[in-house]
Amino acid sequence: MKLLVLDTSTEWCSAALWLDGRIQARRVLAEQRHSSLLLPMVDELLRESDMTLRQFDGIGYGAGPGSFTGLRIACAVTQGLALGADLPVAGVSTLESIAQQAGAAQVLTVLDARMAEVYWAAYRRESAGWQAVNEPQLALPESVAVPAGGEWVGAGNGFAALGEVLRPRLAAVLARIDDTLMPDAAAMAPLAAAAFARGEGMDAALAAPIYLRDKVALTVDERRRKKSA
């Protein structure tokens, strides 16, 4: 299986090729330059592999959660490339890609969502792949909890951005915390390959981001009151 995988869900911009289990990847700190960096990155990877996009089996993309603008960029570029090459697409969870990098069987993933909130989920690696013990959600950091059962590892930049809230409660019950891990196309590549192998590839027109946050105009206090209501 040969796949192109893209992610622009955070300040990092990344692209990867999955070539029958071998990964070629690029990653750069883009800040606000994702739209100008992503396609040249894809072109460079295709030239290195001496392949055209029509020789691939599909395109995977970081579906979210993450930056609103970033998720739209990845989704739009994926749709454009896939429609042009007549390829199916598959979305990959950004939080699951963090778990993929953590080197543990049970991972609590926490991504900075800005506005004093986090995106988080808990995953357990099973024979069929990662299974969500707690589904991805947007939450105040005070509500993040470690599931019962076995040893859990914490991963994601939420532990750095909101560590003053998260670490006092969670550090004692987590085996370790890696606050440097971020969503990444190279980590998404095997997850995308597994999704396509399960038959989850879809028409490019159906590709959509996973936002989680439906209200962005509320103040922090308004969101806190809404959540406590």
N, C-alpha and C positions, 0 to 999 in steps of 0.2 A: 504494500500500500504506500502511495506517495501523496503527501499532503502539504499544503501551505497553511501556516498558522500565524495569526496576527493578534497583537494585543496593544491597546492604547488606553487602558482603563485607569491608569494613574499618570504621574509625571514621567514615567518611563515609557518608551516606545520600543517595541520588540517585534521581531518576525523570525520565524523558524521554518525549516523544511524537515518533514519526517520522510525519510527515504528508506522504506523497508526496515525501520528500526534504527537507522542512523540519523542523527540530528545535526543540521547546520543552522546556526543561529546568529542573529545580530541583536544588540540591545544598547540603547543610548538614553541618557537623561535628556528628555525632550522639552520639559517644562510646557510651553504652549506651542511647540513646533511640530506636533505629531503629523498634521496634514501635509507638511512639506517634507518630512523625513521618511514617512512610511513607504511610499511607492518606490523611491530610490533604493531603499533597503531591500525591498522585494526584488527589484531588478538585479541588484548585486548578488543576491542569493541564487537567483535563477541562472545568471551568467556563470557563477561558480560551479553549479551543478550541471551546466551544459544542457539544460532542459527548457522547454517552454511550458507555460501554464496548462496548455491543453493535454500535456502528458501526465498531469496529476489526476488523482481520484477524487479530490475534494478540497475544501478550504475550511479550516477551523478558525474561530475567533473568540476572543475574550468577551463573553456576553454580559458580564457584570457579576455582582455589583461593582460600582466604581464611579468615576467622574462622568457626569452627564455628557459633556462635550466629547470626552474621550471615547465613551461607549458608542456614541453616534458615529464618530469617525471610523472606528473599527467595523461597525456594522455596514456603513455606507461603502467603504472600500471593499469589504468582503462581497457585498452584493454586486458591485460594479465588476469586479474581477470574475466572479462566478458566472454572472450572466454572459459576459463576453466569451468565456471559455466553456460555457455549458457544463458547469460543475455543481454538484450538491454542496451544501454547507452544513456545519454543526457548531452550535454555541457551546462554550466551555465555561464553567464557573470559575471566576477569578479566585474565590476563596478556596476552591478545591485545588487550584494550581499552587496555592501557598502550602496546602497540606502535602502535596506531591513532593515538595522540596524539603520537608522538615525532617526526614529520616526517622520516622516513628510510625507506629501502627495506629495510634490514636492522637489526633491533633485538634486542638482548639485554635481556630484561625480568627484573627481579629485585624481588620483593615480600617485605617483612619477614614472616616466618612466626612470629616470637617464638621463645622457647626456643633462642636462638642459631642459628637455622636460617633458610633462605630458600626461597621458591617461585621457580623460575626457568624460563625457556624462551627459545628463540631463534627469531625469525620472519623470513621473507623475503617481501616483497610481490611477488606475481606477478600475471599478468593475471586469474587466477581469484580473487584475494584473498590473504590471508595464509596462507602455508604454514609449518608448524612444521619447522625444521631440527633443533631439539632439543625434544622434547615436554615439556610441563609436568611438573615434578618437585619433590619436597621434598629439600633437600640441605643439607649444611654449606656455609657460604660458601666454604671453601677449594676445593670441588670445582666451582664455577661456572667455565665456560670459554667463551671467545669462539670460535665456529666459524671455520674457515678460509674464505678467499675473500672478497675485496672489503672495503669499509668498513663497520664496524659501529658502532652507537650504543648506549649503555647508557641504560636508563630504568627508573624505579621507586624507591620509597622504601627498598628494600633497600640501595641504595648510600649512603643516609644512615644507616640504623639500624646497618649492619654495614660501614660504609665503611672502618674501620681494617683489615679483612681483605680486602675486595674491591678497594679502590682501588690499593693498592701493586702488585697483580698485574695488574689489568685496565686501569687508566687509560692506560697507554702504548700499548695495542693497540686502544683505542676512540677513535673520532673525537671524541666528546664524551659527557658523562654528564648526564642530567637526573634528579636524585633527588627531584624534586617531584611527578612524575606518579603518579597513583593510578587504580585502577579507577573507572569513571564511567559512568553510564547514558547520557549524551549520546554518549560515544565508542562505547558498545555498540550504539547505535541503528542505524547503518549496517551493523554486523556482524550484528545480528539480522535486518535486512531482507534481507541477502544469504543468511542461513541459510533464511529462509522462501522466498525465491526459488528456492533449490536443492531445495525440497521437504522440508526438515528439520523442519517443524512437527510436533508430536506431541500426543497426548492429554495433558491436564493431569495425569492420574493417573500418568503416567510421568516427570514432572519429578523430578529428583534432583540434589543437590549433588555437586560434585567435591571431595572432602576431601583426598586424597593422604596426609595423615597418619593412619595407622591406630592408632598407639599414642600416647596423650597422657600416660600415667602414668609413663613412663620418665624418669629423670633425664637431664640433658645427657650425663654421662659414660656412662650405659648406652646411650644412642642412638649416641654416638660409637663405642663398642665394637661395637655391632650392625652399624654401617655398615662398620667396618674388618674385620669377621669374614669 
